[in-house]
């Protein structure tokens, strides 16, 4: 698994160049929030082994660690036939938690995951911590932009049309929970151009952002093919956010679904969905899993068996 992060490096958790689940902390990189580092993470049983990519003393276009890592990943995807996912996690996620969720995606859906890990677990009383995490999300816009620029330059650009047809490689983006607040503000920022066009699918999973006027920014998302929004009206985590900040959350509201470029998927009435927030990694039923199996592999979520389109709601539902 490839990690791209603007978290601070915790040198005390590295031995001979190899770190553990606390290799990166809850602050920003010492060079500032726009500074990103790349690492390779591997899970061995219940433990994580993290190897940070070394940076040469003199960087050139040819020896950039990000270039070599992403070209290597591209070649691995070609050889294995796996598709790729960039995963942006949400609130209250330690570095280890972000790795575990990314690992779940790899295991459940058979994809290669790049996780963008940002300091979303600053600590303190939960309401204050949430506000601090939102500030950290805003400060991480530049780091996300740098990440997407590198992906575009080294992961997709080397493919010409014939190469893409022959290897069938697809690449998708999933932003989860408060990660959508980071993504929303990136899309609304002057830095954003068309960086997300490298993704076949963009999945806004249980978005912890305002439902009101969401179409204004969602319609600005440039995707190679499709944009998806998931909803659970009983989502327990987003219920807390609703109650504390008095704004209906996009991932918990099955109305005002008006973005012209998005397809909405409402899992509320699905078997065992109940108040589940982590619908992509907590098993509820085969239909929900089938949806993520399709969209995270660059396919059409509209082909999910067990869901039908409700024209009145403008959503696919049970």
C-alpha positions as CSV (number, residue, x, y, z in Angstrom):
1,X,0.0,0.0,0.0
2,X,1.2,3.5,-0.9
3,X,0.8,6.3,1.7
4,X,0.8,10.0,0.8
5,X,0.7,12.2,3.9
6,X,1.2,15.7,5.3
7,X,1.3,14.4,8.9
8,X,4.4,15.0,11.0
9,X,7.1,12.3,11.0
10,X,7.6,10.6,14.4
11,X,11.2,9.6,14.2
12,X,11.1,7.8,17.5
13,X,8.9,5.2,15.9
14,X,11.5,4.3,13.2
15,X,14.2,1.7,13.7
16,X,16.8,1.4,10.9
17,X,14.5,3.2,8.5
18,X,11.4,1.1,9.2
19,X,8.4,2.6,11.1
20,X,5.4,1.2,12.8
21,X,1.7,2.2,13.1
22,X,2.7,5.5,14.7
23,X,5.2,6.4,12.1
24,X,3.3,9.6,11.4
25,X,1.5,11.7,14.0
26,X,-1.4,14.1,14.5
27,X,0.4,17.3,13.5
28,X,1.6,18.6,10.2
29,X,4.9,18.0,8.5
30,X,7.6,20.2,10.1
31,X,7.9,22.0,6.7
32,X,4.3,22.9,6.8
33,X,0.9,21.5,5.8
34,X,1.6,21.6,2.1
35,X,4.6,19.3,2.4
36,X,3.8,15.6,1.6
37,X,5.9,12.5,2.1
38,X,5.4,9.1,0.6
39,X,5.7,5.7,2.3
40,X,5.0,2.1,1.7
41,X,3.0,0.3,4.3
42,X,2.6,-3.4,4.7
43,X,0.4,-5.3,7.2
44,X,2.0,-8.3,8.8
45,X,-0.6,-10.0,11.0
46,X,-1.8,-7.3,13.4
47,X,1.3,-5.0,12.9
48,X,2.2,-2.4,10.4
49,X,5.6,-2.0,8.7
50,X,6.1,1.5,7.2
51,X,9.0,2.4,5.0
52,X,9.3,6.1,4.1
53,X,10.6,6.7,0.7
54,X,14.1,8.3,0.9
55,X,14.6,11.7,-0.6
56,X,17.9,12.4,-2.4
57,X,19.9,15.3,-1.1
58,X,19.5,16.9,-4.5
59,X,16.1,16.4,-6.1
60,X,15.8,16.3,-9.9
61,X,12.9,15.5,-12.2
62,X,14.4,12.0,-12.8
63,X,15.1,11.0,-9.1
64,X,11.8,12.2,-7.5
65,X,10.7,9.4,-5.0
66,X,7.1,10.0,-6.0
67,X,7.8,9.5,-9.6
68,X,9.5,6.1,-9.0
69,X,6.8,4.9,-6.5
70,X,3.9,5.8,-8.8
71,X,5.5,4.4,-11.9
72,X,6.2,1.2,-9.9
73,X,2.5,1.1,-8.8
74,X,1.3,1.6,-12.3
75,X,3.4,-1.3,-13.5
76,X,2.2,-3.5,-10.7
77,X,-1.4,-2.7,-11.6
78,X,-0.7,-3.6,-15.2
79,X,0.8,-6.9,-14.3
80,X,-1.8,-7.9,-11.7
81,X,-4.9,-6.5,-13.6
82,X,-6.0,-4.7,-10.4
83,X,-7.6,-1.3,-10.5
84,X,-6.6,1.5,-8.2
85,X,-8.3,3.7,-5.6
86,X,-7.2,7.0,-4.0
87,X,-8.8,7.0,-0.5
88,X,-9.2,10.2,1.5
89,X,-10.3,9.3,5.1
90,X,-12.5,11.2,7.5
91,X,-12.5,12.6,11.1
92,X,-11.0,11.1,14.2
93,X,-8.6,8.8,12.3
94,X,-5.2,8.1,13.6
95,X,-2.5,7.2,11.1
96,X,-3.0,3.5,12.0
97,X,-6.8,3.8,11.6
98,X,-6.3,5.3,8.1
99,X,-4.1,2.4,7.2
100,X,-6.6,-0.1,8.5
101,X,-9.5,1.3,6.5
102,X,-7.3,1.4,3.4
103,X,-6.3,-2.2,4.0
104,X,-10.0,-3.1,4.3
105,X,-10.7,-1.6,0.9
106,X,-7.8,-3.6,-0.6
107,X,-9.0,-6.8,1.0
108,X,-12.7,-6.5,0.3
109,X,-12.6,-5.2,-3.3
110,X,-9.3,-6.5,-4.7
111,X,-7.8,-3.1,-5.6
112,X,-4.6,-1.3,-5.1
113,X,-5.1,1.6,-2.6
114,X,-3.2,4.9,-2.2
115,X,-4.3,6.5,1.0
116,X,-4.1,10.2,1.5
117,X,-3.6,10.5,5.3
118,X,-4.1,13.9,7.0
119,X,-4.1,14.9,10.7
120,X,-7.8,14.4,11.5
121,X,-7.4,13.1,15.1
122,X,-6.0,16.1,17.0
123,X,-7.4,15.1,20.4
124,X,-9.4,17.0,23.1
125,X,-13.1,17.3,23.8
126,X,-14.9,15.9,20.8
127,X,-16.8,19.0,19.6
128,X,-13.6,21.1,19.9
129,X,-11.6,18.3,18.3
130,X,-14.1,18.2,15.4
131,X,-13.6,21.9,14.7
132,X,-9.8,21.6,14.9
133,X,-10.0,18.7,12.4
134,X,-12.0,20.9,10.0
135,X,-9.3,23.5,10.3
136,X,-6.7,20.8,9.6
137,X,-8.8,19.7,6.5
138,X,-8.7,23.3,5.2
139,X,-5.0,23.5,5.8
140,X,-4.5,20.2,3.8
141,X,-6.0,21.5,0.5
142,X,-2.5,22.3,-0.9
143,X,-1.3,18.8,0.1
144,X,-4.2,17.1,-1.7
145,X,-3.6,19.3,-4.7
146,X,0.1,18.2,-4.8
147,X,-1.0,14.6,-4.4
148,X,-3.4,14.8,-7.4
149,X,-0.9,16.5,-9.5
150,X,1.7,13.8,-8.9
151,X,-0.9,11.1,-9.6
152,X,-1.8,12.8,-12.9
153,X,1.8,13.2,-13.9
154,X,3.1,9.7,-13.1
155,X,0.2,7.3,-12.8
156,X,-2.1,8.0,-15.7
157,X,-0.1,10.3,-18.1
158,X,2.2,7.5,-19.4
159,X,-0.8,5.5,-20.7
160,X,-1.9,6.3,-24.3
161,X,-5.3,5.2,-25.4
162,X,-4.2,1.9,-26.9
163,X,-2.3,1.0,-23.7
164,X,-5.4,1.8,-21.6
165,X,-7.5,-0.5,-23.8
166,X,-5.0,-3.3,-23.5
167,X,-4.5,-3.3,-19.8
168,X,-8.0,-2.2,-18.7
169,X,-6.6,-0.3,-15.7
170,X,-9.1,1.9,-13.9
171,X,-8.5,4.4,-11.2
172,X,-11.1,5.9,-8.8
173,X,-11.3,8.4,-5.9
174,X,-13.3,7.8,-2.7
175,X,-13.6,10.6,-0.2
176,X,-15.1,9.5,3.1
177,X,-17.0,11.3,5.8
178,X,-15.1,14.6,6.8
179,X,-12.7,13.8,4.0
180,X,-15.5,15.2,1.8
181,X,-15.2,18.6,3.6
182,X,-11.5,18.6,2.6
183,X,-12.5,17.7,-1.0
184,X,-15.3,20.2,-1.2
185,X,-13.0,23.0,-0.2
186,X,-10.4,21.9,-2.6
187,X,-12.9,21.9,-5.5
188,X,-14.0,25.4,-4.4
189,X,-10.4,26.6,-4.3
190,X,-8.5,28.4,-7.1
191,X,-6.0,25.5,-7.0
192,X,-8.5,23.1,-8.5
193,X,-8.5,22.8,-12.2
194,X,-9.3,19.4,-13.7
195,X,-7.0,17.2,-11.6
196,X,-9.8,14.7,-10.8
197,X,-10.3,13.8,-14.5
198,X,-7.8,11.0,-14.0
199,X,-10.4,9.1,-12.0
200,X,-13.0,7.0,-13.7
201,X,-15.3,7.3,-10.7
202,X,-15.4,9.8,-7.9
203,X,-17.3,8.4,-4.8
204,X,-18.5,10.8,-2.1
205,X,-19.1,8.3,0.6
206,X,-21.3,9.3,3.6
207,X,-20.3,12.9,3.2
208,X,-20.0,15.1,6.3
209,X,-20.8,18.3,4.4
210,X,-23.9,20.4,4.1
211,X,-26.7,19.0,2.0
212,X,-27.9,22.5,1.3
213,X,-26.5,23.8,-2.0
214,X,-24.2,20.9,-2.4
215,X,-24.9,20.8,-6.1
216,X,-23.0,24.1,-6.5
217,X,-19.7,22.4,-5.8
218,X,-20.5,18.8,-6.8
219,X,-21.3,19.9,-10.3
220,X,-17.8,21.4,-10.5
221,X,-16.2,18.0,-10.0
222,X,-14.4,16.8,-13.1
223,X,-14.5,13.0,-13.3
224,X,-13.4,10.8,-16.1
225,X,-16.8,9.1,-16.1
226,X,-19.1,9.3,-13.1
227,X,-19.7,10.9,-9.7
228,X,-21.5,8.9,-6.9
229,X,-23.0,10.1,-3.6
230,X,-24.0,7.5,-0.9
231,X,-26.7,8.1,1.7
232,X,-27.9,6.5,4.9
233,X,-30.6,8.5,6.6
234,X,-29.9,6.6,9.9
235,X,-26.2,7.2,9.9
236,X,-25.2,7.4,13.5
237,X,-22.0,9.4,13.1
238,X,-23.6,12.0,10.8
239,X,-26.5,12.2,13.2
240,X,-24.1,13.6,15.8
241,X,-22.8,16.1,13.3
242,X,-26.4,17.1,12.4
243,X,-27.3,17.6,16.1
244,X,-24.2,19.6,17.0
245,X,-24.0,21.9,14.0
246,X,-27.7,22.2,12.9
247,X,-27.0,21.5,9.3
248,X,-28.4,18.5,7.4
249,X,-25.5,16.3,6.2
250,X,-25.3,15.2,2.6
251,X,-24.6,11.6,3.5
252,X,-27.7,11.5,5.8
253,X,-30.3,13.4,3.7
254,X,-32.3,11.8,1.0
255,X,-33.8,15.0,-0.4
256,X,-32.6,18.0,-2.4
257,X,-30.6,15.5,-4.5
258,X,-30.1,17.9,-7.4
259,X,-26.5,17.7,-8.7
260,X,-26.8,17.1,-12.4
261,X,-23.6,15.2,-12.7
262,X,-24.1,12.8,-9.7
263,X,-25.9,9.6,-9.2
264,X,-27.3,9.2,-5.6
265,X,-27.4,5.8,-3.8
266,X,-29.6,5.6,-0.7
267,X,-28.9,2.5,1.4
268,X,-31.2,3.5,4.3
269,X,-33.7,0.7,3.8
270,X,-31.2,-2.1,3.1
271,X,-31.0,-5.1,5.4
272,X,-28.8,-4.6,8.4
273,X,-27.7,-1.1,7.3
274,X,-29.3,0.4,10.4
275,X,-27.1,3.3,11.7
276,X,-23.9,2.2,9.8
277,X,-21.5,5.0,8.9
278,X,-18.7,2.9,7.4
279,X,-20.9,1.4,4.7
280,X,-17.9,0.5,2.5
281,X,-16.0,-1.6,5.1
282,X,-18.6,-2.7,7.6
283,X,-20.6,-5.6,6.1
284,X,-24.3,-5.0,6.0
285,X,-25.6,-6.9,2.9
286,X,-24.5,-8.1,-0.5
287,X,-26.2,-5.3,-2.3
288,X,-24.2,-2.5,-0.6
289,X,-21.0,-4.5,-1.0
290,X,-21.8,-5.1,-4.7
291,X,-22.2,-1.4,-5.2
292,X,-18.7,-0.7,-3.8
293,X,-17.3,-3.6,-5.7
294,X,-18.4,-2.0,-8.9
295,X,-17.6,1.7,-8.3
296,X,-14.2,1.1,-6.7
297,X,-13.2,-0.9,-9.7
298,X,-14.2,1.8,-12.1
299,X,-17.5,0.3,-13.1
300,X,-21.1,1.7,-13.2
301,X,-22.8,1.6,-9.8
302,X,-26.1,1.8,-11.7
303,X,-25.6,-1.9,-12.5
304,X,-25.9,-2.9,-8.8
305,X,-28.3,-5.8,-8.5
306,X,-31.0,-5.2,-5.8
307,X,-31.4,-1.4,-6.3
308,X,-33.9,0.4,-8.4
309,X,-34.1,4.1,-9.5
310,X,-36.7,6.2,-7.7
311,X,-37.4,9.1,-10.0
312,X,-39.2,11.0,-7.3
313,X,-36.2,11.0,-5.0
314,X,-33.6,11.0,-7.8
315,X,-31.8,8.1,-6.1
316,X,-31.2,4.4,-6.4
317,X,-32.8,2.7,-3.4
318,X,-33.8,-0.7,-2.0
